[in-house]
Amino acid sequence: MKKGFFKGVKTEFSKILWPKKEDVAKETVAVISVSAAVGAIIFVADAAFKFIIYVIS
């Protein structure tokens, strides 16, 4: 039973299309860039709301 399971796992692993290193690097840069941009937007919005609340009170 174990041999059949591992044979199936090996078969499924052979079907996987692994991305190229260049693709992984580009996607990593994209994710980091978008994360930084969203973080900056949230930071600016938070600072603006704090300022508005400070002015009101």
Secondary structure, DSSP 4 states (H G I P E B T S, - for coil): -HHHHHHHHHHHHHH--PPPHHHHHHHHHHHHHHHHHHHHHHHHHHHHHHHHHHHH-
